[in-house]
Amino acid sequence: MTQQAFEQADWEAVIAAHPLESHDPAEWLRYGVALLHTIESGPEQGRQQQQAALAFVQAQKEGAMPAAVEAVQRQAVLLNLRDALEQAGVTGLKGPDQPR
């Protein structure tokens, strides 16, 4: 599953698409980001946040550097903030990788 597909998928689709037997730290990082991006408010929110956190822990167990984990978590937060601001009607935002 591509990064764009992860970002546009729902919670169950993201989980179903991830190979849990993977030993690729990058795959676990993508999975954690996808899970963070699909969290919705509600009774399952805590469980969803826990699953995302566990994906990042697994990425480190598979060899991901802590700085890489922090970077993808930061990117996910920035994307979620940008989406929330756009939904609130704030326009003209630049992405984290675009010049200001």
SEFIZA-3560 file (N, C-alpha, C; in Angstrom, 3 decimals):
REM SEFIZA-3560
<numar><xx>0.854</xx><yy>-1.172</yy><zz>0.000</zz><atom>N</atom></numar>
<numar><xx>0.000</xx><yy>0.000</yy><zz>0.000</zz><atom>CA</atom></numar>
<numar><xx>0.901</xx><yy>1.236</yy><zz>0.000</zz><atom>C</atom></numar>
<numar><xx>0.610</xx><yy>2.197</yy><zz>-0.851</zz><atom>N</atom></numar>
<numar><xx>1.428</xx><yy>3.401</yy><zz>-0.939</zz><atom>CA</atom></numar>
<numar><xx>1.126</xx><yy>4.347</yy><zz>0.213</zz><atom>C</atom></numar>
<numar><xx>2.028</xx><yy>5.321</yy><zz>0.418</zz><atom>N</atom></numar>
<numar><xx>1.820</xx><yy>6.304</yy><zz>1.479</zz><atom>CA</atom></numar>
<numar><xx>0.510</xx><yy>7.063</yy><zz>1.255</zz><atom>C</atom></numar>
<numar><xx>0.243</xx><yy>7.440</yy><zz>-0.005</zz><atom>N</atom></numar>
<numar><xx>-0.992</xx><yy>8.168</yy><zz>-0.304</zz><atom>CA</atom></numar>
<numar><xx>-2.218</xx><yy>7.304</yy><zz>0.009</zz><atom>C</atom></numar>
<numar><xx>-2.152</xx><yy>6.032</yy><zz>-0.317</zz><atom>N</atom></numar>
<numar><xx>-3.273</xx><yy>5.136</yy><zz>-0.018</zz><atom>CA</atom></numar>
<numar><xx>-3.467</xx><yy>5.007</yy><zz>1.487</zz><atom>C</atom></numar>
<numar><xx>-2.357</xx><yy>4.899</yy><zz>2.238</zz><atom>N</atom></numar>
<numar><xx>-2.463</xx><yy>4.860</yy><zz>3.691</zz><atom>CA</atom></numar>
<numar><xx>-3.169</xx><yy>6.103</yy><zz>4.206</zz><atom>C</atom></numar>
<numar><xx>-2.771</xx><yy>7.272</yy><zz>3.696</zz><atom>N</atom></numar>
<numar><xx>-3.320</xx><yy>8.529</yy><zz>4.195</zz><atom>CA</atom></numar>
<numar><xx>-4.797</xx><yy>8.680</yy><zz>3.871</zz><atom>C</atom></numar>
<numar><xx>-5.270</xx><yy>8.003</yy><zz>2.831</zz><atom>N</atom></numar>
<numar><xx>-6.666</xx><yy>8.149</yy><zz>2.429</zz><atom>CA</atom></numar>
<numar><xx>-7.546</xx><yy>6.995</yy><zz>2.903</zz><atom>C</atom></numar>
<numar><xx>-6.942</xx><yy>5.994</yy><zz>3.526</zz><atom>N</atom></numar>
<numar><xx>-7.693</xx><yy>4.810</yy><zz>3.931</zz><atom>CA</atom></numar>
<numar><xx>-8.340</xx><yy>5.004</yy><zz>5.294</zz><atom>C</atom></numar>
<numar><xx>-9.247</xx><yy>4.098</yy><zz>5.610</zz><atom>N</atom></numar>
<numar><xx>-9.825</xx><yy>4.123</yy><zz>6.945</zz><atom>CA</atom></numar>
<numar><xx>-9.043</xx><yy>3.170</yy><zz>7.846</zz><atom>C</atom></numar>
<numar><xx>-9.376</xx><yy>3.213</yy><zz>9.116</zz><atom>N</atom></numar>
<numar><xx>-8.640</xx><yy>2.470</yy><zz>10.139</zz><atom>CA</atom></numar>
<numar><xx>-8.521</xx><yy>0.984</yy><zz>9.807</zz><atom>C</atom></numar>
<numar><xx>-9.645</xx><yy>0.325</yy><zz>9.502</zz><atom>N</atom></numar>
<numar><xx>-9.632</xx><yy>-1.103</yy><zz>9.238</zz><atom>CA</atom></numar>
<numar><xx>-8.842</xx><yy>-1.443</yy><zz>7.982</zz><atom>C</atom></numar>
<numar><xx>-8.933</xx><yy>-0.613</yy><zz>6.949</zz><atom>N</atom></numar>
<numar><xx>-8.192</xx><yy>-0.865</yy><zz>5.718</zz><atom>CA</atom></numar>
<numar><xx>-6.687</xx><yy>-0.769</yy><zz>5.940</zz><atom>C</atom></numar>
<numar><xx>-6.271</xx><yy>0.184</yy><zz>6.758</zz><atom>N</atom></numar>
<numar><xx>-4.844</xx><yy>0.330</yy><zz>7.060</zz><atom>CA</atom></numar>
<numar><xx>-4.337</xx><yy>-0.907</yy><zz>7.788</zz><atom>C</atom></numar>
<numar><xx>-5.077</xx><yy>-1.367</yy><zz>8.784</zz><atom>N</atom></numar>
<numar><xx>-4.665</xx><yy>-2.551</yy><zz>9.550</zz><atom>CA</atom></numar>
<numar><xx>-4.621</xx><yy>-3.782</yy><zz>8.645</zz><atom>C</atom></numar>
<numar><xx>-5.624</xx><yy>-3.956</yy><zz>7.823</zz><atom>N</atom></numar>
<numar><xx>-5.681</xx><yy>-5.128</yy><zz>6.949</zz><atom>CA</atom></numar>
<numar><xx>-4.546</xx><yy>-5.143</yy><zz>5.930</zz><atom>C</atom></numar>
<numar><xx>-4.060</xx><yy>-3.982</yy><zz>5.527</zz><atom>N</atom></numar>
<numar><xx>-3.039</xx><yy>-3.903</yy><zz>4.488</zz><atom>CA</atom></numar>
<numar><xx>-1.618</xx><yy>-4.061</yy><zz>5.019</zz><atom>C</atom></numar>
<numar><xx>-1.434</xx><yy>-4.008</yy><zz>6.331</zz><atom>N</atom></numar>
<numar><xx>-0.072</xx><yy>-4.051</yy><zz>6.868</zz><atom>CA</atom></numar>
<numar><xx>0.362</xx><yy>-5.477</yy><zz>7.175</zz><atom>C</atom></numar>
<numar><xx>1.541</xx><yy>-5.879</yy><zz>6.670</zz><atom>N</atom></numar>
<numar><xx>2.049</xx><yy>-7.217</yy><zz>6.986</zz><atom>CA</atom></numar>
<numar><xx>2.660</xx><yy>-7.240</yy><zz>8.390</zz><atom>C</atom></numar>
<numar><xx>1.977</xx><yy>-7.810</yy><zz>9.345</zz><atom>N</atom></numar>
<numar><xx>2.430</xx><yy>-7.794</yy><zz>10.734</zz><atom>CA</atom></numar>
<numar><xx>3.734</xx><yy>-8.561</yy><zz>10.945</zz><atom>C</atom></numar>
<numar><xx>4.086</xx><yy>-9.423</yy><zz>10.008</zz><atom>N</atom></numar>
<numar><xx>5.329</xx><yy>-10.167</yy><zz>10.145</zz><atom>CA</atom></numar>
<numar><xx>6.526</xx><yy>-9.405</yy><zz>9.564</zz><atom>C</atom></numar>
<numar><xx>6.313</xx><yy>-8.207</yy><zz>9.108</zz><atom>N</atom></numar>
<numar><xx>7.369</xx><yy>-7.414</yy><zz>8.487</zz><atom>CA</atom></numar>
<numar><xx>8.504</xx><yy>-7.116</yy><zz>9.472</zz><atom>C</atom></numar>
<numar><xx>9.727</xx><yy>-7.150</yy><zz>8.942</zz><atom>N</atom></numar>
<numar><xx>10.905</xx><yy>-6.775</yy><zz>9.720</zz><atom>CA</atom></numar>
<numar><xx>11.526</xx><yy>-5.494</yy><zz>9.169</zz><atom>C</atom></numar>
<numar><xx>10.772</xx><yy>-4.792</yy><zz>8.329</zz><atom>N</atom></numar>
<numar><xx>11.247</xx><yy>-3.555</yy><zz>7.709</zz><atom>CA</atom></numar>
<numar><xx>10.826</xx><yy>-2.378</yy><zz>8.584</zz><atom>C</atom></numar>
<numar><xx>11.794</xx><yy>-1.669</yy><zz>9.200</zz><atom>N</atom></numar>
<numar><xx>11.411</xx><yy>-0.547</yy><zz>10.067</zz><atom>CA</atom></numar>
<numar><xx>10.647</xx><yy>0.544</yy><zz>9.323</zz><atom>C</atom></numar>
<numar><xx>10.974</xx><yy>0.766</yy><zz>8.060</zz><atom>N</atom></numar>
<numar><xx>10.264</xx><yy>1.793</yy><zz>7.287</zz><atom>CA</atom></numar>
<numar><xx>8.791</xx><yy>1.427</yy><zz>7.113</zz><atom>C</atom></numar>
<numar><xx>8.522</xx><yy>0.145</yy><zz>6.957</zz><atom>N</atom></numar>
<numar><xx>7.130</xx><yy>-0.316</yy><zz>6.828</zz><atom>CA</atom></numar>
<numar><xx>6.362</xx><yy>-0.036</yy><zz>8.118</zz><atom>C</atom></numar>
<numar><xx>6.996</xx><yy>-0.266</yy><zz>9.257</zz><atom>N</atom></numar>
<numar><xx>6.347</xx><yy>0.003</yy><zz>10.544</zz><atom>CA</atom></numar>
<numar><xx>6.143</xx><yy>1.498</yy><zz>10.757</zz><atom>C</atom></numar>
<numar><xx>7.091</xx><yy>2.317</yy><zz>10.285</zz><atom>N</atom></numar>
<numar><xx>6.915</xx><yy>3.770</yy><zz>10.394</zz><atom>CA</atom></numar>
<numar><xx>5.731</xx><yy>4.230</yy><zz>9.551</zz><atom>C</atom></numar>
<numar><xx>5.644</xx><yy>3.727</yy><zz>8.313</zz><atom>N</atom></numar>
<numar><xx>4.503</xx><yy>4.090</yy><zz>7.449</zz><atom>CA</atom></numar>
<numar><xx>3.188</xx><yy>3.658</yy><zz>8.085</zz><atom>C</atom></numar>
<numar><xx>3.192</xx><yy>2.473</yy><zz>8.674</zz><atom>N</atom></numar>
<numar><xx>1.996</xx><yy>1.949</yy><zz>9.329</zz><atom>CA</atom></numar>
<numar><xx>1.588</xx><yy>2.843</yy><zz>10.496</zz><atom>C</atom></numar>
<numar><xx>2.527</xx><yy>3.236</yy><zz>11.332</zz><atom>N</atom></numar>
<numar><xx>2.229</xx><yy>4.117</yy><zz>12.463</zz><atom>CA</atom></numar>
<numar><xx>1.668</xx><yy>5.446</yy><zz>12.007</zz><atom>C</atom></numar>
<numar><xx>2.265</xx><yy>6.019</yy><zz>10.958</zz><atom>N</atom></numar>
<numar><xx>1.770</xx><yy>7.295</yy><zz>10.423</zz><atom>CA</atom></numar>
<numar><xx>0.358</xx><yy>7.129</yy><zz>9.884</zz><atom>C</atom></numar>
<numar><xx>0.135</xx><yy>6.052</yy><zz>9.153</zz><atom>N</atom></numar>
<numar><xx>-1.207</xx><yy>5.809</yy><zz>8.602</zz><atom>CA</atom></numar>
<numar><xx>-2.236</xx><yy>5.665</yy><zz>9.717</zz><atom>C</atom></numar>
<numar><xx>-1.851</xx><yy>4.962</yy><zz>10.779</zz><atom>N</atom></numar>
<numar><xx>-2.775</xx><yy>4.819</yy><zz>11.901</zz><atom>CA</atom></numar>
<numar><xx>-3.060</xx><yy>6.167</yy><zz>12.549</zz><atom>C</atom></numar>
<numar><xx>-2.022</xx><yy>6.978</yy><zz>12.738</zz><atom>N</atom></numar>
<numar><xx>-2.233</xx><yy>8.315</yy><zz>13.315</zz><atom>CA</atom></numar>
<numar><xx>-3.171</xx><yy>9.147</yy><zz>12.447</zz><atom>C</atom></numar>
<numar><xx>-3.023</xx><yy>8.997</yy><zz>11.146</zz><atom>N</atom></numar>
<numar><xx>-3.817</xx><yy>9.810</yy><zz>10.227</zz><atom>CA</atom></numar>
<numar><xx>-5.292</xx><yy>9.383</yy><zz>10.188</zz><atom>C</atom></numar>
<numar><xx>-5.578</xx><yy>8.160</yy><zz>10.590</zz><atom>N</atom></numar>
<numar><xx>-6.969</xx><yy>7.677</yy><zz>10.511</zz><atom>CA</atom></numar>
<numar><xx>-7.692</xx><yy>7.702</yy><zz>11.849</zz><atom>C</atom></numar>
<numar><xx>-7.045</xx><yy>8.186</yy><zz>12.903</zz><atom>N</atom></numar>
<numar><xx>-7.697</xx><yy>8.249</yy><zz>14.220</zz><atom>CA</atom></numar>
<numar><xx>-8.845</xx><yy>9.249</yy><zz>14.179</zz><atom>C</atom></numar>
<numar><xx>-9.970</xx><yy>8.822</yy><zz>14.696</zz><atom>N</atom></numar>
<numar><xx>-11.138</xx><yy>9.700</yy><zz>14.775</zz><atom>CA</atom></numar>
<numar><xx>-11.595</xx><yy>9.783</yy><zz>16.224</zz><atom>C</atom></numar>
<numar><xx>-12.183</xx><yy>10.902</yy><zz>16.560</zz><atom>N</atom></numar>
<numar><xx>-12.719</xx><yy>11.079</yy><zz>17.907</zz><atom>CA</atom></numar>
<numar><xx>-13.812</xx><yy>10.064</yy><zz>18.160</zz><atom>C</atom></numar>
<numar><xx>-13.839</xx><yy>9.559</yy><zz>19.381</zz><atom>N</atom></numar>
<numar><xx>-14.885</xx><yy>8.610</yy><zz>19.739</zz><atom>CA</atom></numar>
<numar><xx>-14.374</xx><yy>7.611</yy><zz>20.757</zz><atom>C</atom></numar>
<numar><xx>-15.184</xx><yy>6.618</yy><zz>21.039</zz><atom>N</atom></numar>
<numar><xx>-14.837</xx><yy>5.665</yy><zz>22.086</zz><atom>CA</atom></numar>
<numar><xx>-13.605</xx><yy>4.811</yy><zz>21.766</zz><atom>C</atom></numar>
<numar><xx>-13.259</xx><yy>4.649</yy><zz>20.509</zz><atom>N</atom></numar>
<numar><xx>-12.111</xx><yy>3.833</yy><zz>20.112</zz><atom>CA</atom></numar>
<numar><xx>-10.824</xx><yy>4.642</yy><zz>19.973</zz><atom>C</atom></numar>
<numar><xx>-10.883</xx><yy>5.939</yy><zz>20.211</zz><atom>N</atom></numar>
<numar><xx>-9.730</xx><yy>6.801</yy><zz>19.991</zz><atom>CA</atom></numar>
<numar><xx>-8.507</xx><yy>6.373</yy><zz>20.803</zz><atom>C</atom></numar>
<numar><xx>-8.677</xx><yy>6.039</yy><zz>22.045</zz><atom>N</atom></numar>
<numar><xx>-7.562</xx><yy>5.621</yy><zz>22.892</zz><atom>CA</atom></numar>
<numar><xx>-6.895</xx><yy>4.359</yy><zz>22.373</zz><atom>C</atom></numar>
<numar><xx>-7.704</xx><yy>3.391</yy><zz>21.975</zz><atom>N</atom></numar>
<numar><xx>-7.166</xx><yy>2.141</yy><zz>21.425</zz><atom>CA</atom></numar>
<numar><xx>-6.412</xx><yy>2.404</yy><zz>20.132</zz><atom>C</atom></numar>
<numar><xx>-6.956</xx><yy>3.289</yy><zz>19.303</zz><atom>N</atom></numar>
<numar><xx>-6.303</xx><yy>3.620</yy><zz>18.038</zz><atom>CA</atom></numar>
<numar><xx>-4.957</xx><yy>4.315</yy><zz>18.284</zz><atom>C</atom></numar>
<numar><xx>-4.914</xx><yy>5.209</yy><zz>19.239</zz><atom>N</atom></numar>
<numar><xx>-3.653</xx><yy>5.881</yy><zz>19.567</zz><atom>CA</atom></numar>
<numar><xx>-2.629</xx><yy>4.873</yy><zz>20.094</zz><atom>C</atom></numar>
<numar><xx>-3.096</xx><yy>3.929</yy><zz>20.888</zz><atom>N</atom></numar>
<numar><xx>-2.206</xx><yy>2.906</yy><zz>21.423</zz><atom>CA</atom></numar>
<numar><xx>-1.638</xx><yy>2.045</yy><zz>20.293</zz><atom>C</atom></numar>
<numar><xx>-2.465</xx><yy>1.680</yy><zz>19.336</zz><atom>N</atom></numar>
<numar><xx>-1.996</xx><yy>0.868</yy><zz>18.209</zz><atom>CA</atom></numar>
<numar><xx>-0.934</xx><yy>1.621</yy><zz>17.401</zz><atom>C</atom></numar>
<numar><xx>-1.138</xx><yy>2.907</yy><zz>17.197</zz><atom>N</atom></numar>
<numar><xx>-0.147</xx><yy>3.707</yy><zz>16.473</zz><atom>CA</atom></numar>
<numar><xx>1.164</xx><yy>3.755</yy><zz>17.255</zz><atom>C</atom></numar>
<numar><xx>1.064</xx><yy>3.946</yy><zz>18.558</zz><atom>N</atom></numar>
<numar><xx>2.272</xx><yy>3.989</yy><zz>19.396</zz><atom>CA</atom></numar>
<numar><xx>3.018</xx><yy>2.665</yy><zz>19.333</zz><atom>C</atom></numar>
<numar><xx>2.288</xx><yy>1.564</yy><zz>19.353</zz><atom>N</atom></numar>
<numar><xx>2.920</xx><yy>0.252</yy><zz>19.276</zz><atom>CA</atom></numar>
<numar><xx>3.623</xx><yy>0.040</yy><zz>17.931</zz><atom>C</atom></numar>
<numar><xx>3.075</xx><yy>0.601</yy><zz>16.871</zz><atom>N</atom></numar>
<numar><xx>3.739</xx><yy>0.504</yy><zz>15.565</zz><atom>CA</atom></numar>
<numar><xx>5.091</xx><yy>1.211</yy><zz>15.602</zz><atom>C</atom></numar>
<numar><xx>5.152</xx><yy>2.356</yy><zz>16.273</zz><atom>N</atom></numar>
<numar><xx>6.420</xx><yy>3.077</yy><zz>16.370</zz><atom>CA</atom></numar>
<numar><xx>7.422</xx><yy>2.337</yy><zz>17.260</zz><atom>C</atom></numar>
<numar><xx>6.932</xx><yy>1.707</yy><zz>18.311</zz><atom>N</atom></numar>
<numar><xx>7.808</xx><yy>0.886</yy><zz>19.158</zz><atom>CA</atom></numar>
<numar><xx>8.375</xx><yy>-0.268</yy><zz>18.338</zz><atom>C</atom></numar>
<numar><xx>7.525</xx><yy>-0.898</yy><zz>17.545</zz><atom>N</atom></numar>
<numar><xx>7.976</xx><yy>-2.015</yy><zz>16.711</zz><atom>CA</atom></numar>
<numar><xx>8.986</xx><yy>-1.539</yy><zz>15.666</zz><atom>C</atom></numar>
<numar><xx>8.788</xx><yy>-0.350</yy><zz>15.121</zz><atom>N</atom></numar>
<numar><xx>9.741</xx><yy>0.191</yy><zz>14.152</zz><atom>CA</atom></numar>
<numar><xx>11.123</xx><yy>0.310</yy><zz>14.787</zz><atom>C</atom></numar>
<numar><xx>11.167</xx><yy>0.769</yy><zz>16.039</zz><atom>N</atom></numar>
<numar><xx>12.453</xx><yy>0.876</yy><zz>16.730</zz><atom>CA</atom></numar>
<numar><xx>13.040</xx><yy>-0.503</yy><zz>17.008</zz><atom>C</atom></numar>
<numar><xx>12.202</xx><yy>-1.465</yy><zz>17.367</zz><atom>N</atom></numar>
<numar><xx>12.691</xx><yy>-2.828</yy><zz>17.583</zz><atom>CA</atom></numar>
<numar><xx>13.293</xx><yy>-3.407</yy><zz>16.310</zz><atom>C</atom></numar>
<numar><xx>12.749</xx><yy>-3.002</yy><zz>15.165</zz><atom>N</atom></numar>
<numar><xx>13.238</xx><yy>-3.496</yy><zz>13.879</zz><atom>CA</atom></numar>
<numar><xx>14.426</xx><yy>-2.692</yy><zz>13.358</zz><atom>C</atom></numar>
<numar><xx>14.836</xx><yy>-1.660</yy><zz>14.100</zz><atom>N</atom></numar>
<numar><xx>16.047</xx><yy>-0.937</yy><zz>13.722</zz><atom>CA</atom></numar>
<numar><xx>15.887</xx><yy>0.523</yy><zz>13.360</zz><atom>C</atom></numar>
<numar><xx>14.698</xx><yy>1.065</yy><zz>13.429</zz><atom>N</atom></numar>
<numar><xx>14.504</xx><yy>2.487</yy><zz>13.123</zz><atom>CA</atom></numar>
<numar><xx>15.180</xx><yy>3.327</yy><zz>14.202</zz><atom>C</atom></numar>
<numar><xx>15.867</xx><yy>4.368</yy><zz>13.778</zz><atom>N</atom></numar>
<numar><xx>16.516</xx><yy>5.268</yy><zz>14.715</zz><atom>CA</atom></numar>
<numar><xx>15.459</xx><yy>6.142</yy><zz>15.396</zz><atom>C</atom></numar>
<numar><xx>15.656</xx><yy>6.486</yy><zz>16.677</zz><atom>N</atom></numar>
<numar><xx>14.691</xx><yy>7.342</yy><zz>17.369</zz><atom>CA</atom></numar>
<numar><xx>14.422</xx><yy>8.656</yy><zz>16.628</zz><atom>C</atom></numar>
<numar><xx>15.431</xx><yy>9.231</yy><zz>16.013</zz><atom>N</atom></numar>
<numar><xx>15.236</xx><yy>10.480</yy><zz>15.268</zz><atom>CA</atom></numar>
<numar><xx>14.295</xx><yy>10.277</yy><zz>14.082</zz><atom>C</atom></numar>
<numar><xx>14.373</xx><yy>9.121</yy><zz>13.446</zz><atom>N</atom></numar>
<numar><xx>13.473</xx><yy>8.833</yy><zz>12.315</zz><atom>CA</atom></numar>
<numar><xx>12.040</xx><yy>8.689</yy><zz>12.800</zz><atom>C</atom></numar>
<numar><xx>11.864</xx><yy>8.036</yy><zz>13.951</zz><atom>N</atom></numar>
<numar><xx>10.520</xx><yy>7.875</yy><zz>14.523</zz><atom>CA</atom></numar>
<numar><xx>9.943</xx><yy>9.247</yy><zz>14.855</zz><atom>C</atom></numar>
<numar><xx>10.737</xx><yy>10.084</yy><zz>15.504</zz><atom>N</atom></numar>
<numar><xx>10.274</xx><yy>11.436</yy><zz>15.853</zz><atom>CA</atom></numar>
<numar><xx>9.921</xx><yy>12.236</yy><zz>14.609</zz><atom>C</atom></numar>
<numar><xx>10.710</xx><yy>12.101</yy><zz>13.560</zz><atom>N</atom></numar>
<numar><xx>10.455</xx><yy>12.864</yy><zz>12.330</zz><atom>CA</atom></numar>
<numar><xx>9.129</xx><yy>12.469</yy><zz>11.689</zz><atom>C</atom></numar>
<numar><xx>8.848</xx><yy>11.165</yy><zz>11.606</zz><atom>N</atom></numar>
<numar><xx>7.584</xx><yy>10.770</yy><zz>10.973</zz><atom>CA</atom></numar>
<numar><xx>6.392</xx><yy>11.103</yy><zz>11.862</zz><atom>C</atom></numar>
<numar><xx>6.577</xx><yy>11.041</yy><zz>13.179</zz><atom>N</atom></numar>
<numar><xx>5.489</xx><yy>11.438</yy><zz>14.075</zz><atom>CA</atom></numar>
<numar><xx>5.201</xx><yy>12.928</yy><zz>13.924</zz><atom>C</atom></numar>
<numar><xx>6.236</xx><yy>13.725</yy><zz>13.844</zz><atom>N</atom></numar>
<numar><xx>6.072</xx><yy>15.173</yy><zz>13.655</zz><atom>CA</atom></numar>
<numar><xx>5.368</xx><yy>15.467</yy><zz>12.335</zz><atom>C</atom></numar>
<numar><xx>5.780</xx><yy>14.769</yy><zz>11.280</zz><atom>N</atom></numar>
<numar><xx>5.154</xx><yy>14.965</yy><zz>9.982</zz><atom>CA</atom></numar>
<numar><xx>3.664</xx><yy>14.623</yy><zz>10.033</zz><atom>C</atom></numar>
<numar><xx>3.317</xx><yy>13.536</yy><zz>10.712</zz><atom>N</atom></numar>
<numar><xx>1.910</xx><yy>13.143</yy><zz>10.823</zz><atom>CA</atom></numar>
<numar><xx>1.102</xx><yy>14.193</yy><zz>11.572</zz><atom>C</atom></numar>
<numar><xx>1.667</xx><yy>14.729</yy><zz>12.645</zz><atom>N</atom></numar>
<numar><xx>0.975</xx><yy>15.775</yy><zz>13.414</zz><atom>CA</atom></numar>
<numar><xx>0.774</xx><yy>17.011</yy><zz>12.544</zz><atom>C</atom></numar>
<numar><xx>1.801</xx><yy>17.404</yy><zz>11.806</zz><atom>N</atom></numar>
<numar><xx>1.677</xx><yy>18.588</yy><zz>10.937</zz><atom>CA</atom></numar>
<numar><xx>0.617</xx><yy>18.385</yy><zz>9.859</zz><atom>C</atom></numar>
<numar><xx>0.579</xx><yy>17.198</yy><zz>9.272</zz><atom>N</atom></numar>
<numar><xx>-0.448</xx><yy>16.920</yy><zz>8.261</zz><atom>CA</atom></numar>
<numar><xx>-1.851</xx><yy>16.973</yy><zz>8.870</zz><atom>C</atom></numar>
<numar><xx>-2.005</xx><yy>16.401</yy><zz>10.062</zz><atom>N</atom></numar>
<numar><xx>-3.315</xx><yy>16.432</yy><zz>10.725</zz><atom>CA</atom></numar>
<numar><xx>-3.717</xx><yy>17.857</yy><zz>11.086</zz><atom>C</atom></numar>
<numar><xx>-2.762</xx><yy>18.659</yy><zz>11.549</zz><atom>N</atom></numar>
<numar><xx>-3.060</xx><yy>20.059</yy><zz>11.860</zz><atom>CA</atom></numar>
<numar><xx>-3.462</xx><yy>20.831</yy><zz>10.606</zz><atom>C</atom></numar>
<numar><xx>-2.723</xx><yy>20.616</yy><zz>9.530</zz><atom>N</atom></numar>
<numar><xx>-3.051</xx><yy>21.298</yy><zz>8.274</zz><atom>CA</atom></numar>
<numar><xx>-4.451</xx><yy>20.917</yy><zz>7.811</zz><atom>C</atom></numar>
<numar><xx>-4.782</xx><yy>19.615</yy><zz>7.878</zz><atom>N</atom></numar>
<numar><xx>-6.125</xx><yy>19.173</yy><zz>7.488</zz><atom>CA</atom></numar>
<numar><xx>-7.195</xx><yy>19.820</yy><zz>8.359</zz><atom>C</atom></numar>
<numar><xx>-6.956</xx><yy>19.882</yy><zz>9.664</zz><atom>N</atom></numar>
<numar><xx>-7.929</xx><yy>20.484</yy><zz>10.579</zz><atom>CA</atom></numar>
<numar><xx>-8.115</xx><yy>21.970</yy><zz>10.283</zz><atom>C</atom></numar>
<numar><xx>-7.016</xx><yy>22.663</yy><zz>10.021</zz><atom>N</atom></numar>
<numar><xx>-7.113</xx><yy>24.094</yy><zz>9.713</zz><atom>CA</atom></numar>
<numar><xx>-7.847</xx><yy>24.324</yy><zz>8.398</zz><atom>C</atom></numar>
<numar><xx>-7.583</xx><yy>23.494</yy><zz>7.409</zz><atom>N</atom></numar>
<numar><xx>-8.290</xx><yy>23.625</yy><zz>6.132</zz><atom>CA</atom></numar>
<numar><xx>-9.786</xx><yy>23.373</yy><zz>6.320</zz><atom>C</atom></numar>
<numar><xx>-10.143</xx><yy>22.389</yy><zz>7.144</zz><atom>N</atom></numar>
<numar><xx>-11.553</xx><yy>22.114</yy><zz>7.407</zz><atom>CA</atom></numar>
<numar><xx>-12.212</xx><yy>23.269</yy><zz>8.145</zz><atom>C</atom></numar>
<numar><xx>-11.415</xx><yy>24.008</yy><zz>8.907</zz><atom>N</atom></numar>
<numar><xx>-11.925</xx><yy>25.173</yy><zz>9.637</zz><atom>CA</atom></numar>
<numar><xx>-11.994</xx><yy>26.412</yy><zz>8.748</zz><atom>C</atom></numar>
<numar><xx>-11.555</xx><yy>26.278</yy><zz>7.501</zz><atom>N</atom></numar>
<numar><xx>-11.642</xx><yy>27.389</yy><zz>6.563</zz><atom>CA</atom></numar>
<numar><xx>-10.390</xx><yy>28.237</yy><zz>6.456</zz><atom>C</atom></numar>
<numar><xx>-9.311</xx><yy>27.834</yy><zz>7.093</zz><atom>N</atom></numar>
<numar><xx>-8.045</xx><yy>28.559</yy><zz>6.982</zz><atom>CA</atom></numar>
<numar><xx>-7.379</xx><yy>28.099</yy><zz>5.684</zz><atom>C</atom></numar>
<numar><xx>-7.055</xx><yy>29.042</yy><zz>4.815</zz><atom>N</atom></numar>
<numar><xx>-6.473</xx><yy>28.680</yy><zz>3.519</zz><atom>CA</atom></numar>
<numar><xx>-5.086</xx><yy>29.283</yy><zz>3.365</zz><atom>C</atom></numar>
<numar><xx>-4.408</xx><yy>28.868</yy><zz>2.308</zz><atom>N</atom></numar>
<numar><xx>-3.089</xx><yy>29.413</yy><zz>2.002</zz><atom>CA</atom></numar>
<numar><xx>-1.976</xx><yy>28.838</yy><zz>2.859</zz><atom>C</atom></numar>
<numar><xx>-2.195</xx><yy>27.655</yy><zz>3.421</zz><atom>N</atom></numar>
<numar><xx>-1.175</xx><yy>27.032</yy><zz>4.263</zz><atom>CA</atom></numar>
<numar><xx>-0.143</xx><yy>26.329</yy><zz>3.395</zz><atom>C</atom></numar>
<numar><xx>1.081</xx><yy>26.359</yy><zz>3.836</zz><atom>N</atom></numar>
<numar><xx>2.139</xx><yy>25.633</yy><zz>3.158</zz><atom>CA</atom></numar>
<numar><xx>2.441</xx><yy>24.392</yy><zz>3.957</zz><atom>C</atom></numar>
<numar><xx>2.822</xx><yy>23.320</yy><zz>3.250</zz><atom>N</atom></numar>
<numar><xx>3.165</xx><yy>22.068</yy><zz>3.898</zz><atom>CA</atom></numar>
<numar><xx>4.501</xx><yy>22.160</yy><zz>4.608</zz><atom>C</atom></numar>
<numar><xx>4.820</xx><yy>21.176</yy><zz>5.428</zz><atom>N</atom></numar>
<numar><xx>6.072</xx><yy>21.206</yy><zz>6.191</zz><atom>CA</atom></numar>
<numar><xx>7.304</xx><yy>21.143</yy><zz>5.299</zz><atom>C</atom></numar>
<numar><xx>7.151</xx><yy>20.664</yy><zz>4.074</zz><atom>N</atom></numar>
<numar><xx>8.298</xx><yy>20.562</yy><zz>3.179</zz><atom>CA</atom></numar>
<numar><xx>8.319</xx><yy>21.653</yy><zz>2.113</zz><atom>C</atom></numar>
<numar><xx>7.451</xx><yy>22.657</yy><zz>2.222</zz><atom>N</atom></numar>
<numar><xx>7.396</xx><yy>23.728</yy><zz>1.249</zz><atom>CA</atom></numar>
<numar><xx>8.049</xx><yy>24.990</yy><zz>1.820</zz><atom>C</atom></numar>
<numar><xx>8.685</xx><yy>25.780</yy><zz>0.939</zz><atom>N</atom></numar>
<numar><xx>9.291</xx><yy>27.038</yy><zz>1.426</zz><atom>CA</atom></numar>
<numar><xx>8.240</xx><yy>28.003</yy><zz>1.928</zz><atom>C</atom></numar>
<numar><xx>8.619</xx><yy>28.795</yy><zz>2.874</zz><atom>N</atom></numar>
<numar><xx>7.686</xx><yy>29.746</yy><zz>3.482</zz><atom>CA</atom></numar>
<numar><xx>7.708</xx><yy>31.072</yy><zz>2.786</zz><atom>C</atom></numar>
//
